[in-house]
Amino acid sequence: MSFGLSEAFSQTTIQYASRKSDQADHSFSFEGKKNPAFAEKVLRFLNHLDPIFPFLKQLDLQIESRNSFPHSAGIASSASSMSALALCLCSIEQEVIGSLQDENDFYTKASFVARLGSGSASRSVYGGYSVWGEFVELIESSNEYAVPFTYEVHPLFMHLRDSILIVSDSEKAVSSRAGHALMNGHPYAEARIAQSKQNMSWLIAALQQGDTDRFIEVVENEAMSLHGLMMSSKPWYFLLHPNTLGILDKVRTFREQSGLFICFTLDAGPNVHLLYTQEDESRVRDFIEKELLAYCHNQKIIHDSLGSGPKRLI
């Protein structure tokens, strides 16, 4: 489960035209510059989409993308960019073929396509809370695509704030795709899968009941389990930074002393997401400024909140 953000986003544009030769003429630029590594990944992804978008064989594409946050630093940049790309491709299908006029069909296909580029991207085509993975409690859920979490969410969790503490904006040591591959044959894989299903059940109940203690327990347990798996894989990777650990220790102490609802989560990198309520925003921001800012690279923090989902700009 995840929720989309408001201020941390990708903006992607695709210009398309009838193919001028037998060979595809696709180009890709990131933040106004050629990026060969990103281009290779995107173009390889497009080459696998012919069965899904047959019309792509007849088009040349010029793709431009940019982020409002550091890429490849463990802030779900692949999820954000691949979901934006998938949404663009589905919009082209609407225009060229005339299909996907039904909103549900459009977003289901966009989620399915995004998943092929980055599993987490399947959730990023939606706003609010969304779920990827088949769970008994959610009849409509699927391993093939994500779905919006349509069940009632306690008001407490409908106005969450997310302050992203940028401990490092450097590219992480191992890509998310390579990190996932380390689960193949991992001695703790089976237990991890069972743990994630149990945590999902608890998280659903917490969201509906407004149970902040359970929410904190599950969210932080998931964050630490992810990095525990990385550290116990072969080869092992340590993606956290000493400053990350300093932040986590201070967050736990602040929570115990203040009694506020605040917790952390981590992506596959050293940066920290602090989750808290709109009601406590002033006190938490003061804590961040006084206690945590020094741990951040160039004192960089992205203050964000629950987003309404992707928007088509043109």
NUMAR-369827 format. One record per residue (C-alpha): x, y, z; residue in one letter; residue number from 1. Coordinates in nm, 3 decimals, decimal comma, padded with zeros to 5 digits. Example, Ala and Ser with C-alpha at 12.3 -4.5 7.8 and 13.67 -1.06 7.14 Angstrom:
<rs>
@xx=01,230 | yy=-00,450 | zz=00,780 | zaba=A | drenke=1
@xx=01,367 | yy=-00,106 | zz=00,714 | zaba=S | drenke=2
</rs>
This chain:
<rs>
@xx=00,000 | yy=00,000 | zz=00,000 | zaba=M | drenke=1
@xx=00,114 | yy=00,353 | zz=-00,068 | zaba=S | drenke=2
@xx=-00,025 | yy=00,702 | zz=-00,106 | zaba=F | drenke=3
@xx=00,058 | yy=00,953 | zz=-00,377 | zaba=G | drenke=4
@xx=00,224 | yy=01,282 | zz=-00,291 | zaba=L | drenke=5
@xx=00,144 | yy=01,637 | zz=-00,397 | zaba=S | drenke=6
@xx=00,482 | yy=01,812 | zz=-00,436 | zaba=E | drenke=7
@xx=00,714 | yy=01,521 | zz=-00,528 | zaba=A | drenke=8
@xx=00,622 | yy=01,436 | zz=-00,887 | zaba=F | drenke=9
@xx=00,742 | yy=01,359 | zz=-01,239 | zaba=S | drenke=10
@xx=00,635 | yy=01,556 | zz=-01,544 | zaba=Q | drenke=11
@xx=00,655 | yy=01,365 | zz=-01,872 | zaba=T | drenke=12
@xx=00,568 | yy=01,471 | zz=-02,226 | zaba=T | drenke=13
@xx=00,556 | yy=01,257 | zz=-02,539 | zaba=I | drenke=14
@xx=00,544 | yy=01,406 | zz=-02,888 | zaba=Q | drenke=15
@xx=00,451 | yy=01,147 | zz=-03,148 | zaba=Y | drenke=16
@xx=00,447 | yy=01,140 | zz=-03,527 | zaba=A | drenke=17
@xx=00,405 | yy=00,882 | zz=-03,802 | zaba=S | drenke=18
@xx=00,722 | yy=00,677 | zz=-03,843 | zaba=R | drenke=19
@xx=00,938 | yy=00,802 | zz=-04,128 | zaba=K | drenke=20
@xx=01,141 | yy=00,483 | zz=-04,178 | zaba=S | drenke=21
@xx=01,139 | yy=00,114 | zz=-04,096 | zaba=D | drenke=22
@xx=01,359 | yy=00,181 | zz=-03,796 | zaba=Q | drenke=23
@xx=01,203 | yy=00,342 | zz=-03,488 | zaba=A | drenke=24
@xx=01,327 | yy=00,694 | zz=-03,416 | zaba=D | drenke=25
@xx=01,262 | yy=00,733 | zz=-03,045 | zaba=H | drenke=26
@xx=01,448 | yy=00,986 | zz=-02,830 | zaba=S | drenke=27
@xx=01,454 | yy=01,054 | zz=-02,458 | zaba=F | drenke=28
@xx=01,580 | yy=01,347 | zz=-02,253 | zaba=S | drenke=29
@xx=01,574 | yy=01,403 | zz=-01,877 | zaba=F | drenke=30
@xx=01,548 | yy=01,754 | zz=-01,736 | zaba=E | drenke=31
@xx=01,644 | yy=01,904 | zz=-02,071 | zaba=G | drenke=32
@xx=01,954 | yy=01,690 | zz=-02,127 | zaba=K | drenke=33
@xx=02,035 | yy=01,362 | zz=-02,296 | zaba=K | drenke=34
@xx=02,070 | yy=01,085 | zz=-02,040 | zaba=N | drenke=35
@xx=02,200 | yy=00,766 | zz=-02,207 | zaba=P | drenke=36
@xx=02,143 | yy=00,543 | zz=-01,902 | zaba=A | drenke=37
@xx=01,781 | yy=00,653 | zz=-01,859 | zaba=F | drenke=38
@xx=01,723 | yy=00,647 | zz=-02,236 | zaba=A | drenke=39
@xx=01,840 | yy=00,287 | zz=-02,262 | zaba=E | drenke=40
@xx=01,603 | yy=00,182 | zz=-01,984 | zaba=K | drenke=41
@xx=01,305 | yy=00,366 | zz=-02,134 | zaba=V | drenke=42
@xx=01,367 | yy=00,251 | zz=-02,492 | zaba=L | drenke=43
@xx=01,415 | yy=-00,110 | zz=-02,380 | zaba=R | drenke=44
@xx=01,084 | yy=-00,081 | zz=-02,195 | zaba=F | drenke=45
@xx=00,909 | yy=00,053 | zz=-02,507 | zaba=L | drenke=46
@xx=01,041 | yy=-00,235 | zz=-02,718 | zaba=N | drenke=47
@xx=00,858 | yy=-00,481 | zz=-02,494 | zaba=H | drenke=48
@xx=00,525 | yy=-00,302 | zz=-02,530 | zaba=L | drenke=49
@xx=00,444 | yy=-00,390 | zz=-02,894 | zaba=D | drenke=50
@xx=00,188 | yy=-00,657 | zz=-02,795 | zaba=P | drenke=51
@xx=00,018 | yy=-00,410 | zz=-02,560 | zaba=I | drenke=52
@xx=00,035 | yy=-00,101 | zz=-02,784 | zaba=F | drenke=53
@xx=00,058 | yy=-00,236 | zz=-03,143 | zaba=P | drenke=54
@xx=00,027 | yy=00,119 | zz=-03,283 | zaba=F | drenke=55
@xx=00,371 | yy=00,206 | zz=-03,142 | zaba=L | drenke=56
@xx=00,526 | yy=00,029 | zz=-03,443 | zaba=K | drenke=57
@xx=00,389 | yy=00,310 | zz=-03,658 | zaba=Q | drenke=58
@xx=00,511 | yy=00,602 | zz=-03,448 | zaba=L | drenke=59
@xx=00,828 | yy=00,791 | zz=-03,367 | zaba=D | drenke=60
@xx=00,835 | yy=00,921 | zz=-03,011 | zaba=L | drenke=61
@xx=01,013 | yy=01,214 | zz=-02,852 | zaba=Q | drenke=62
@xx=01,000 | yy=01,177 | zz=-02,474 | zaba=I | drenke=63
@xx=01,096 | yy=01,440 | zz=-02,219 | zaba=E | drenke=64
@xx=01,080 | yy=01,394 | zz=-01,843 | zaba=S | drenke=65
@xx=01,173 | yy=01,584 | zz=-01,528 | zaba=R | drenke=66
@xx=01,133 | yy=01,537 | zz=-01,153 | zaba=N | drenke=67
@xx=01,064 | yy=01,782 | zz=-00,873 | zaba=S | drenke=68
@xx=01,292 | yy=01,571 | zz=-00,649 | zaba=F | drenke=69
@xx=01,634 | yy=01,395 | zz=-00,675 | zaba=P | drenke=70
@xx=01,634 | yy=01,088 | zz=-00,899 | zaba=H | drenke=71
@xx=01,788 | yy=00,747 | zz=-00,819 | zaba=S | drenke=72
@xx=01,831 | yy=00,844 | zz=-00,453 | zaba=A | drenke=73
@xx=01,564 | yy=00,614 | zz=-00,313 | zaba=G | drenke=74
@xx=01,257 | yy=00,840 | zz=-00,334 | zaba=I | drenke=75
@xx=01,061 | yy=00,624 | zz=-00,579 | zaba=A | drenke=76
@xx=01,178 | yy=00,814 | zz=-00,887 | zaba=S | drenke=77
@xx=01,135 | yy=00,504 | zz=-01,108 | zaba=S | drenke=78
@xx=00,781 | yy=00,457 | zz=-00,982 | zaba=A | drenke=79
@xx=00,699 | yy=00,819 | zz=-01,051 | zaba=S | drenke=80
@xx=00,856 | yy=00,836 | zz=-01,398 | zaba=S | drenke=81
@xx=00,730 | yy=00,498 | zz=-01,522 | zaba=M | drenke=82
@xx=00,375 | yy=00,571 | zz=-01,413 | zaba=S | drenke=83
@xx=00,388 | yy=00,908 | zz=-01,592 | zaba=A | drenke=84
@xx=00,517 | yy=00,735 | zz=-01,906 | zaba=L | drenke=85
@xx=00,243 | yy=00,471 | zz=-01,890 | zaba=A | drenke=86
@xx=-00,025 | yy=00,738 | zz=-01,851 | zaba=L | drenke=87
@xx=00,111 | yy=00,920 | zz=-02,158 | zaba=C | drenke=88
@xx=00,105 | yy=00,601 | zz=-02,365 | zaba=L | drenke=89
@xx=-00,256 | yy=00,530 | zz=-02,264 | zaba=C | drenke=90
@xx=-00,349 | yy=00,886 | zz=-02,358 | zaba=S | drenke=91
@xx=-00,191 | yy=00,831 | zz=-02,701 | zaba=I | drenke=92
@xx=-00,398 | yy=00,513 | zz=-02,738 | zaba=E | drenke=93
@xx=-00,710 | yy=00,716 | zz=-02,660 | zaba=Q | drenke=94
@xx=-00,623 | yy=00,963 | zz=-02,936 | zaba=E | drenke=95
@xx=-00,489 | yy=00,724 | zz=-03,200 | zaba=V | drenke=96
@xx=-00,716 | yy=00,422 | zz=-03,151 | zaba=I | drenke=97
@xx=-01,012 | yy=00,576 | zz=-02,972 | zaba=G | drenke=98
@xx=-01,016 | yy=00,310 | zz=-02,699 | zaba=S | drenke=99
@xx=-00,978 | yy=00,341 | zz=-02,319 | zaba=L | drenke=100
@xx=-01,262 | yy=00,592 | zz=-02,301 | zaba=Q | drenke=101
@xx=-01,384 | yy=00,431 | zz=-01,979 | zaba=D | drenke=102
@xx=-01,193 | yy=00,585 | zz=-01,688 | zaba=E | drenke=103
@xx=-01,157 | yy=00,257 | zz=-01,500 | zaba=N | drenke=104
@xx=-01,022 | yy=00,080 | zz=-01,810 | zaba=D | drenke=105
@xx=-00,779 | yy=00,365 | zz=-01,871 | zaba=F | drenke=106
@xx=-00,626 | yy=00,359 | zz=-01,523 | zaba=Y | drenke=107
@xx=-00,624 | yy=-00,021 | zz=-01,498 | zaba=T | drenke=108
@xx=-00,426 | yy=-00,046 | zz=-01,821 | zaba=K | drenke=109
@xx=-00,195 | yy=00,239 | zz=-01,719 | zaba=A | drenke=110
@xx=-00,128 | yy=00,061 | zz=-01,389 | zaba=S | drenke=111
@xx=-00,064 | yy=-00,270 | zz=-01,567 | zaba=F | drenke=112
@xx=00,180 | yy=-00,108 | zz=-01,810 | zaba=V | drenke=113
@xx=00,355 | yy=00,093 | zz=-01,537 | zaba=A | drenke=114
@xx=00,412 | yy=-00,227 | zz=-01,338 | zaba=R | drenke=115
@xx=00,611 | yy=-00,372 | zz=-01,627 | zaba=L | drenke=116
@xx=00,857 | yy=-00,083 | zz=-01,593 | zaba=G | drenke=117
@xx=00,863 | yy=-00,063 | zz=-01,213 | zaba=S | drenke=118
@xx=00,645 | yy=-00,263 | zz=-00,976 | zaba=G | drenke=119
@xx=00,585 | yy=00,033 | zz=-00,745 | zaba=S | drenke=120
@xx=00,482 | yy=00,243 | zz=-01,046 | zaba=A | drenke=121
@xx=00,158 | yy=00,045 | zz=-01,067 | zaba=S | drenke=122
@xx=00,033 | yy=00,238 | zz=-00,763 | zaba=R | drenke=123
@xx=00,154 | yy=00,578 | zz=-00,876 | zaba=S | drenke=124
@xx=-00,114 | yy=00,622 | zz=-01,144 | zaba=V | drenke=125
@xx=-00,365 | yy=00,692 | zz=-00,866 | zaba=Y | drenke=126
@xx=-00,410 | yy=00,959 | zz=-00,603 | zaba=G | drenke=127
@xx=-00,482 | yy=00,884 | zz=-00,239 | zaba=G | drenke=128
@xx=-00,419 | yy=00,533 | zz=-00,110 | zaba=Y | drenke=129
@xx=-00,369 | yy=00,245 | zz=-00,352 | zaba=S | drenke=130
@xx=-00,279 | yy=-00,123 | zz=-00,331 | zaba=V | drenke=131
@xx=-00,071 | yy=-00,351 | zz=-00,550 | zaba=W | drenke=132
@xx=-00,080 | yy=-00,723 | zz=-00,482 | zaba=G | drenke=133
@xx=-00,353 | yy=-00,979 | zz=-00,432 | zaba=E | drenke=134
@xx=-00,491 | yy=-00,977 | zz=-00,077 | zaba=F | drenke=135
@xx=-00,780 | yy=-01,183 | zz=00,057 | zaba=V | drenke=136
@xx=-00,929 | yy=-00,880 | zz=00,236 | zaba=E | drenke=137
@xx=-00,945 | yy=-00,678 | zz=-00,089 | zaba=L | drenke=138
@xx=-01,152 | yy=-00,865 | zz=-00,347 | zaba=I | drenke=139
@xx=-01,062 | yy=-00,635 | zz=-00,637 | zaba=E | drenke=140
@xx=-00,686 | yy=-00,644 | zz=-00,569 | zaba=S | drenke=141
@xx=-00,450 | yy=-00,803 | zz=-00,820 | zaba=S | drenke=142
@xx=-00,086 | yy=-00,895 | zz=-00,875 | zaba=N | drenke=143
@xx=-00,114 | yy=-00,762 | zz=-01,232 | zaba=E | drenke=144
@xx=-00,209 | yy=-00,402 | zz=-01,154 | zaba=Y | drenke=145
@xx=-00,281 | yy=-00,175 | zz=-00,860 | zaba=A | drenke=146
@xx=-00,625 | yy=-00,059 | zz=-00,748 | zaba=V | drenke=147
@xx=-00,739 | yy=00,244 | zz=-00,549 | zaba=P | drenke=148
@xx=-00,809 | yy=00,171 | zz=-00,183 | zaba=F | drenke=149
@xx=-01,180 | yy=00,249 | zz=-00,189 | zaba=T | drenke=150
@xx=-01,268 | yy=00,144 | zz=00,165 | zaba=Y | drenke=151
@xx=-01,338 | yy=00,401 | zz=00,432 | zaba=E | drenke=152
@xx=-01,027 | yy=00,565 | zz=00,577 | zaba=V | drenke=153
@xx=-01,040 | yy=00,730 | zz=00,919 | zaba=H | drenke=154
@xx=-01,027 | yy=01,114 | zz=00,889 | zaba=P | drenke=155
@xx=-00,701 | yy=01,113 | zz=01,086 | zaba=L | drenke=156
@xx=-00,523 | yy=00,949 | zz=00,790 | zaba=F | drenke=157
@xx=-00,683 | yy=01,161 | zz=00,517 | zaba=M | drenke=158
@xx=-00,463 | yy=01,466 | zz=00,577 | zaba=H | drenke=159
@xx=-00,124 | yy=01,309 | zz=00,640 | zaba=L | drenke=160
@xx=00,190 | yy=01,513 | zz=00,595 | zaba=R | drenke=161
@xx=00,513 | yy=01,364 | zz=00,461 | zaba=D | drenke=162
@xx=00,837 | yy=01,551 | zz=00,518 | zaba=S | drenke=163
@xx=01,112 | yy=01,388 | zz=00,309 | zaba=I | drenke=164
@xx=01,450 | yy=01,436 | zz=00,472 | zaba=L | drenke=165
@xx=01,718 | yy=01,426 | zz=00,201 | zaba=I | drenke=166
@xx=02,012 | yy=01,262 | zz=00,378 | zaba=V | drenke=167
@xx=02,181 | yy=01,208 | zz=00,041 | zaba=S | drenke=168
@xx=02,087 | yy=01,300 | zz=-00,315 | zaba=D | drenke=169
@xx=02,353 | yy=01,071 | zz=-00,462 | zaba=S | drenke=170
@xx=02,257 | yy=00,773 | zz=-00,674 | zaba=E | drenke=171
@xx=02,204 | yy=00,469 | zz=-00,453 | zaba=K | drenke=172
@xx=02,450 | yy=00,178 | zz=-00,461 | zaba=A | drenke=173
@xx=02,203 | yy=-00,076 | zz=-00,603 | zaba=V | drenke=174
@xx=01,899 | yy=-00,020 | zz=-00,824 | zaba=S | drenke=175
@xx=01,553 | yy=-00,120 | zz=-00,705 | zaba=S | drenke=176
@xx=01,535 | yy=-00,384 | zz=-00,978 | zaba=R | drenke=177
@xx=01,865 | yy=-00,539 | zz=-00,868 | zaba=A | drenke=178
@xx=01,752 | yy=-00,515 | zz=-00,507 | zaba=G | drenke=179
@xx=01,433 | yy=-00,709 | zz=-00,581 | zaba=H | drenke=180
@xx=01,637 | yy=-00,976 | zz=-00,759 | zaba=A | drenke=181
@xx=01,825 | yy=-01,040 | zz=-00,434 | zaba=L | drenke=182
@xx=01,505 | yy=-01,192 | zz=-00,295 | zaba=M | drenke=183
@xx=01,545 | yy=-01,490 | zz=-00,529 | zaba=N | drenke=184
@xx=01,676 | yy=-01,766 | zz=-00,306 | zaba=G | drenke=185
@xx=01,694 | yy=-01,535 | zz=-00,002 | zaba=H | drenke=186
@xx=01,677 | yy=-01,750 | zz=00,316 | zaba=P | drenke=187
@xx=01,421 | yy=-01,514 | zz=00,472 | zaba=Y | drenke=188
@xx=01,202 | yy=-01,469 | zz=00,163 | zaba=A | drenke=189
@xx=00,918 | yy=-01,697 | zz=00,269 | zaba=E | drenke=190
@xx=00,897 | yy=-01,544 | zz=00,617 | zaba=A | drenke=191
@xx=00,908 | yy=-01,195 | zz=00,464 | zaba=R | drenke=192
@xx=00,612 | yy=-01,269 | zz=00,237 | zaba=I | drenke=193
@xx=00,410 | yy=-01,400 | zz=00,532 | zaba=A | drenke=194
@xx=00,509 | yy=-01,093 | zz=00,735 | zaba=Q | drenke=195
@xx=00,400 | yy=-00,854 | zz=00,460 | zaba=S | drenke=196
@xx=00,056 | yy=-01,017 | zz=00,434 | zaba=K | drenke=197
@xx=00,003 | yy=-00,995 | zz=00,809 | zaba=Q | drenke=198
@xx=00,120 | yy=-00,634 | zz=00,812 | zaba=N | drenke=199
@xx=-00,118 | yy=-00,552 | zz=00,529 | zaba=M | drenke=200
@xx=-00,412 | yy=-00,689 | zz=00,727 | zaba=S | drenke=201
@xx=-00,312 | yy=-00,485 | zz=01,030 | zaba=W | drenke=202
@xx=-00,257 | yy=-00,172 | zz=00,822 | zaba=L | drenke=203
@xx=-00,602 | yy=-00,194 | zz=00,660 | zaba=I | drenke=204
@xx=-00,762 | yy=-00,224 | zz=01,004 | zaba=A | drenke=205
@xx=-00,554 | yy=00,066 | zz=01,139 | zaba=A | drenke=206
@xx=-00,655 | yy=00,294 | zz=00,852 | zaba=L | drenke=207
@xx=-01,021 | yy=00,219 | zz=00,904 | zaba=Q | drenke=208
@xx=-01,019 | yy=00,240 | zz=01,284 | zaba=Q | drenke=209
@xx=-00,782 | yy=00,535 | zz=01,327 | zaba=G | drenke=210
@xx=-00,540 | yy=00,314 | zz=01,522 | zaba=D | drenke=211
@xx=-00,221 | yy=00,524 | zz=01,525 | zaba=T | drenke=212
@xx=-00,023 | yy=00,282 | zz=01,744 | zaba=D | drenke=213
@xx=-00,079 | yy=-00,004 | zz=01,501 | zaba=R | drenke=214
@xx=-00,011 | yy=00,221 | zz=01,203 | zaba=F | drenke=215
@xx=00,326 | yy=00,326 | zz=01,347 | zaba=I | drenke=216
@xx=00,417 | yy=-00,031 | zz=01,435 | zaba=E | drenke=217
@xx=00,343 | yy=-00,164 | zz=01,086 | zaba=V | drenke=218
@xx=00,493 | yy=00,122 | zz=00,886 | zaba=V | drenke=219
@xx=00,822 | yy=00,128 | zz=01,076 | zaba=E | drenke=220
@xx=00,843 | yy=-00,253 | zz=01,083 | zaba=N | drenke=221
@xx=00,805 | yy=-00,261 | zz=00,703 | zaba=E | drenke=222
@xx=01,078 | yy=00,001 | zz=00,660 | zaba=A | drenke=223
@xx=01,329 | yy=-00,181 | zz=00,879 | zaba=M | drenke=224
@xx=01,242 | yy=-00,523 | zz=00,732 | zaba=S | drenke=225
@xx=01,322 | yy=-00,396 | zz=00,382 | zaba=L | drenke=226
@xx=01,669 | yy=-00,284 | zz=00,486 | zaba=H | drenke=227
@xx=01,718 | yy=-00,595 | zz=00,699 | zaba=G | drenke=228
@xx=01,668 | yy=-00,807 | zz=00,388 | zaba=L | drenke=229
@xx=01,918 | yy=-00,599 | zz=00,193 | zaba=M | drenke=230
@xx=02,178 | yy=-00,637 | zz=00,467 | zaba=M | drenke=231
@xx=02,129 | yy=-01,014 | zz=00,487 | zaba=S | drenke=232
@xx=02,131 | yy=-01,084 | zz=00,112 | zaba=S | drenke=233
@xx=02,420 | yy=-01,223 | zz=-00,093 | zaba=K | drenke=234
@xx=02,586 | yy=-00,996 | zz=-00,182 | zaba=P | drenke=235
@xx=02,474 | yy=-00,768 | zz=00,101 | zaba=W | drenke=236
@xx=02,406 | yy=-00,398 | zz=00,061 | zaba=Y | drenke=237
@xx=02,389 | yy=-00,127 | zz=00,323 | zaba=F | drenke=238
@xx=02,183 | yy=00,161 | zz=00,186 | zaba=L | drenke=239
@xx=02,138 | yy=00,354 | zz=00,509 | zaba=L | drenke=240
@xx=02,365 | yy=00,642 | zz=00,610 | zaba=H | drenke=241
@xx=02,489 | yy=00,720 | zz=00,963 | zaba=P | drenke=242
@xx=02,272 | yy=01,032 | zz=00,948 | zaba=N | drenke=243
@xx=01,971 | yy=00,812 | zz=00,868 | zaba=T | drenke=244
@xx=02,020 | yy=00,622 | zz=01,192 | zaba=L | drenke=245
@xx=02,065 | yy=00,948 | zz=01,382 | zaba=G | drenke=246
@xx=01,730 | yy=01,073 | zz=01,248 | zaba=I | drenke=247
@xx=01,546 | yy=00,750 | zz=01,334 | zaba=L | drenke=248
@xx=01,676 | yy=00,758 | zz=01,691 | zaba=D | drenke=249
@xx=01,569 | yy=01,121 | zz=01,738 | zaba=K | drenke=250
@xx=01,223 | yy=01,055 | zz=01,589 | zaba=V | drenke=251
@xx=01,160 | yy=00,770 | zz=01,832 | zaba=R | drenke=252
@xx=01,276 | yy=00,980 | zz=02,128 | zaba=T | drenke=253
@xx=01,062 | yy=01,277 | zz=02,018 | zaba=F | drenke=254
@xx=00,754 | yy=01,054 | zz=01,983 | zaba=R | drenke=255
@xx=00,803 | yy=00,905 | zz=02,328 | zaba=E | drenke=256
@xx=00,850 | yy=01,245 | zz=02,489 | zaba=Q | drenke=257
@xx=00,582 | yy=01,438 | zz=02,302 | zaba=S | drenke=258
@xx=00,314 | yy=01,171 | zz=02,267 | zaba=G | drenke=259
@xx=00,250 | yy=01,290 | zz=01,910 | zaba=L | drenke=260
@xx=00,158 | yy=01,066 | zz=01,620 | zaba=F | drenke=261
@xx=00,474 | yy=01,067 | zz=01,410 | zaba=I | drenke=262
@xx=00,653 | yy=00,781 | zz=01,239 | zaba=C | drenke=263
@xx=00,911 | yy=00,718 | zz=00,970 | zaba=F | drenke=264
@xx=00,927 | yy=00,508 | zz=00,659 | zaba=T | drenke=265
@xx=01,214 | yy=00,439 | zz=00,422 | zaba=L | drenke=266
@xx=01,249 | yy=00,364 | zz=00,055 | zaba=D | drenke=267
@xx=01,545 | yy=00,170 | zz=-00,084 | zaba=A | drenke=268
@xx=01,791 | yy=00,442 | zz=00,012 | zaba=G | drenke=269
@xx=01,910 | yy=00,661 | zz=00,302 | zaba=P | drenke=270
@xx=01,639 | yy=00,927 | zz=00,289 | zaba=N | drenke=271
@xx=01,366 | yy=00,939 | zz=00,552 | zaba=V | drenke=272
@xx=00,994 | yy=01,005 | zz=00,514 | zaba=H | drenke=273
@xx=00,833 | yy=01,146 | zz=00,829 | zaba=L | drenke=274
@xx=00,457 | yy=01,092 | zz=00,847 | zaba=L | drenke=275
@xx=00,242 | yy=01,300 | zz=01,080 | zaba=Y | drenke=276
@xx=-00,095 | yy=01,474 | zz=01,091 | zaba=T | drenke=277
@xx=-00,198 | yy=01,816 | zz=00,969 | zaba=Q | drenke=278
@xx=-00,300 | yy=01,900 | zz=01,325 | zaba=E | drenke=279
@xx=00,055 | yy=01,846 | zz=01,456 | zaba=D | drenke=280
@xx=00,229 | yy=02,011 | zz=01,160 | zaba=E | drenke=281
@xx=00,355 | yy=02,315 | zz=01,349 | zaba=S | drenke=282
@xx=00,513 | yy=02,118 | zz=01,634 | zaba=R | drenke=283
@xx=00,668 | yy=01,857 | zz=01,403 | zaba=V | drenke=284
@xx=00,812 | yy=02,122 | zz=01,169 | zaba=R | drenke=285
@xx=00,968 | yy=02,292 | zz=01,470 | zaba=D | drenke=286
@xx=01,122 | yy=01,959 | zz=01,577 | zaba=F | drenke=287
@xx=01,256 | yy=01,904 | zz=01,226 | zaba=I | drenke=288
@xx=01,414 | yy=02,249 | zz=01,209 | zaba=E | drenke=289
@xx=01,577 | yy=02,223 | zz=01,551 | zaba=K | drenke=290
@xx=01,677 | yy=01,855 | zz=01,566 | zaba=E | drenke=291
@xx=01,689 | yy=01,702 | zz=01,218 | zaba=L | drenke=292
@xx=01,791 | yy=01,969 | zz=00,969 | zaba=L | drenke=293
@xx=02,160 | yy=01,921 | zz=01,046 | zaba=A | drenke=294
@xx=02,138 | yy=01,556 | zz=00,934 | zaba=Y | drenke=295
@xx=02,013 | yy=01,650 | zz=00,587 | zaba=C | drenke=296
@xx=02,235 | yy=01,702 | zz=00,283 | zaba=H | drenke=297
@xx=02,259 | yy=02,078 | zz=00,225 | zaba=N | drenke=298
@xx=01,974 | yy=02,103 | zz=00,478 | zaba=Q | drenke=299
@xx=01,735 | yy=01,987 | zz=00,205 | zaba=K | drenke=300
@xx=01,382 | yy=01,879 | zz=00,301 | zaba=I | drenke=301
@xx=01,073 | yy=01,832 | zz=00,085 | zaba=I | drenke=302
@xx=00,757 | yy=01,904 | zz=00,282 | zaba=H | drenke=303
@xx=00,472 | yy=01,717 | zz=00,118 | zaba=D | drenke=304
@xx=00,126 | yy=01,580 | zz=00,177 | zaba=S | drenke=305
@xx=-00,130 | yy=01,333 | zz=00,047 | zaba=L | drenke=306
@xx=-00,182 | yy=01,408 | zz=-00,323 | zaba=G | drenke=307
@xx=-00,488 | yy=01,396 | zz=-00,546 | zaba=S | drenke=308
@xx=-00,318 | yy=01,197 | zz=-00,821 | zaba=G | drenke=309
@xx=-00,171 | yy=01,257 | zz=-01,169 | zaba=P | drenke=310
@xx=-00,306 | yy=01,529 | zz=-01,393 | zaba=K | drenke=311
@xx=-00,294 | yy=01,560 | zz=-01,770 | zaba=R | drenke=312
@xx=-00,139 | yy=01,897 | zz=-01,852 | zaba=L | drenke=313
@xx=-00,205 | yy=01,927 | zz=-02,225 | zaba=I | drenke=314
</rs>
